[in-house]
Amino acid sequence: MKHVNYVDVPPEEPNEPSAKGMRIRWLITQKDGAKNFAMRLFEVEPGGYTPWHQHQWEHEIFILEGEGRARGEKGEEPFRAGDVFFISPMEWHQIKNTGTGLLRFLCLIPYNK
């Protein structure tokens, strides 16, 4: 069993020039013995955003703290803490922090890409 507080997992800045004010903490990975998925904690500063991107795999997002707008192929929609997203494979998406505080969300992705 792995047990760690998220603050003890060092944040990483993504190697992605189209992202702004964003860090990722890889909470659970294959290094921990997780064979099917990874759990990541994203932290996005006010005015920051994830890249506008798509990929072959689905993922699930749970908004822990903050507020913002989720951009998809059909436009943008607001979100707040407690909201949940399912992003289908190959769906274009981006998460933006439009609030005044830090945005934190969990994002789960499969390894079988």
KEVEXKE-875740 format. One record per atom (N, C-alpha, C): x, y, z; residue in three letters. Coordinates in pm, whole numbers, plus 50000, padded with zeros to 5 digits. Last residue first. Layout:
N
XYZALA ...
//
This chain:
113
497275028847625LYS 496975039447529LYS 497035033947388LYS 496965018847911ASN 496765011747784ASN 496325021647678ASN 496885035448129TYR 498195032548070TYR 498055025847934TYR 494425061948163PRO 494825047848153PRO 496245046548098PRO 494185088448405ILE 494395084048267ILE 494815069348266ILE 492615113248595LEU 492995099248586LEU 493095095248439LEU 493115141848775CYS 492925136848639CYS 493465122648635CYS 491935165649005LEU 492485152448980LEU 492165148448838LEU 492735200549036PHE 491865189648992PHE 492645176748977PHE 492695233649148ARG 493245220249166ARG 492245210149115ARG 493515267049111LEU 492625256449062LEU 493355243249082LEU 493945294149335LEU 494505282349270LEU 493405272549229LEU 491845323249273GLY 492665314249353GLY 493185302749271GLY 490225336549101THR 491275344349164THR 492195335849251THR 489375319648787GLY 489145324648922GLY 490325332648974GLY 489835306648558THR 489315320248544THR 489045326648680THR 491835283548429ASN 491525289248560ASN 491105303748539ASN 490835259448189LYS 491335272848219LYS 490925277048359LYS 491525231447997ILE 490995235948125ILE 491665249348158ILE 490555217247686GLN 491465225947760GLN 490775230247889GLN 490245194447406HIS 489865200047535HIS 490975208647594HIS 488995172047160TRP 489795183947190TRP 489305190047320TRP 488905137347179GLU 488115149547199GLU 489065161047236GLU 490225113147169MET 490325121947051MET 489445134447062MET 488145097547410PRO 489335097147326PRO 489165106147203PRO 486305120747624SER 486395109147534SER 487705109147457SER 486275129847948ILE 486795134147818ILE 487005121647734ILE 484115138648196PHE 484605127048123PHE 485025132147986PHE 484255157848496PHE 484275157148350PHE 484705143348305PHE 482605172748772VAL 483285161148716VAL 483175161648564VAL 482665196149049ASP 482245191948915ASP 483155180848863ASP 483835204249283GLY 482825193749291GLY 482355188849156GLY 484315238149198ALA 484695226749282ALA 483535217049295ALA 483085245248864ARG 483475249049000ARG 483835236349077ARG 482895258548527PHE 482885247748626PHE 483335253348760PHE 481415269448214PRO 482005271748346PRO 481965259148431PRO 482425261047882GLU 481415260647986GLU 482075262448122GLU 482895268247533GLU 483355267847671GLU 482185267047767GLU 482635248447229GLY 482685260847304GLY 483205258747445GLY 482785223847113LYS 481525231247097LYS 481505244247176LYS 485205213047184GLU 484975215747042GLU 483715224147018GLU 485895230547493GLY 485735218647411GLY 485465222747268GLY 487115242847793ARG 486955245347650ARG 486895232047578ARG 485915251348098ALA 486395239948020ALA 486085242947874ALA 486855275448332ARG 486075272348213ARG 486735260648142ARG 486675277648690GLY 487245280548560GLY 486275277548448GLY 487735275349032GLU 486715276548928GLU 487395279848797GLU 488625256349329GLY 488735266949231GLY 487575266949133GLY 489165221649378GLU 489205235249431GLU 489315245149316GLU 488665197549242LEU 488785197749388LEU 488595211849445LEU 487105182348984ILE 487545195549028ILE 487515195849181ILE 488155154348819PHE 487345158548933PHE 487925171748984PHE 488125137548510ILE 488615148948587ILE 487625151848699ILE 489295110948311GLU 488275115948401GLU 488895126848487GLU 489925102447967HIS 490305105148105HIS 489165111648180HIS 490835081147690GLU 489865088447771GLU 490525092847901GLU 493395084747437TRP 492775078347553TRP 491745087447620TRP 494645098647233GLN 493975085947200GLN 493185079947316GLN 494025134247257HIS 494865122347261HIS 494005109947246HIS 494345169947224GLN 493565157647216GLN 494545146047223GLN 494405204247345HIS 494975191947293HIS 493935180747284HIS 495595232347471TRP 494465228347385TRP 494965216047313TRP 497165228647796PRO 497215230347650PRO 495875226647585PRO 495685245948077THR 496305234248018THR 496395236547867THR 496325278548221TYR 495535268848146TYR 496385257048102TYR 495955308448431GLY 496675297548366GLY 495735287748298GLY 494545326648579GLY 494925330548444GLY 495655319648367GLY 495875313348877PRO 494885322248815PRO 495395327348680PRO 497495281248817GLU 497455294648874GLU 496345302948810GLU 496695248448876VAL 496725258748773VAL 496545272348841VAL 497615216248925GLU 497495228948995GLU 497705239948891GLU 496555182748913PHE 496935194748841PHE 496695206848930PHE 497515151448997LEU 496915163349053LEU 497455175348976LEU 496805119148863ARG 497595131348862ARG 496805142648927ARG 497135085148849MET 496375095848911MET 497295108048919MET 497015060548590ALA 497785070148670ALA 496825080448727ALA 496215025248550PHE 495965039548536PHE 496945047648620PHE 497114998348561ASN 496065002148469ASN 495875017148449ASN 499044992248752LYS 499174986248619LYS 498194991948517LYS 500915005348999ALA 499625007248932ALA 499765002648787ALA 503345004849122GLY 502704992049096GLY 501344993149030GLY 504585028649133ASP 503935024249256ASP 503275010649241ASP 505345032748876LYS 506415031048974LYS 505865025949108LYS 502965038748751GLN 503485025048736GLN 504605022348835GLN 501495060749001THR 502005057348869THR 502425042748864THR 499955086849169ILE 500035072249158ILE 500445069049015ILE 500635114549138LEU 500345108649269LEU 500475093449271LEU 502355137448998TRP 502035123648961TRP 501865115749091TRP 501345169548968ARG 501905160449067ARG 501435146449029ARG 501995196648755ILE 501375183348769ILE 502115175748879ILE 501115230948693ARG 502025220848747ARG 501255207748761ARG 500875261248505MET 500345247948538MET 501455239048591MET 501145285448357GLY 500865285448500GLY 500335272248554GLY 500135273048043LYS 500585284648119LYS 500195282948266LYS 500985255347740ALA 500375255747874ALA 500935267847948ALA 502435253847511SER 501085259647500SER 500325259447632SER 504845240747564PRO 504855255347551PRO 503465261647542PRO 505495216947784GLU 504435220047688GLU 504335235147674GLU 506465200047997ASN 507275204147883ASN 506335207047766ASN 505085210948310PRO 505025203248185PRO 505955208848079PRO 506695209248616GLU 506205218348513GLU 506205210548383GLU 505685190048894GLU 506505191048773GLU 505865201148679GLU 505885188149251PRO 505195192249128PRO 506185193249013PRO 506595159749455PRO 507045172149393PRO 506275175549265PRO 504665149949715VAL 504955146149577VAL 505355158949503VAL 503865160749950ASP 505165154149950ASP 505555148949812ASP 501325169149910VAL 502355179449914VAL 503755173649916VAL 499795145549932TYR 500075150949799TYR 501175161549801TYR 501095121050147ASN 500335133450134ASN 500745139950002ASN 500775085950097VAL 501595098050094VAL 500655110050090VAL 500995052450078HIS 500285062950150HIS 501215074950156HIS 500555021949916LYS 501255034749916LYS 500375044649991LYS 500844988350000MET 500005000050000MET 500895012350000MET 
//
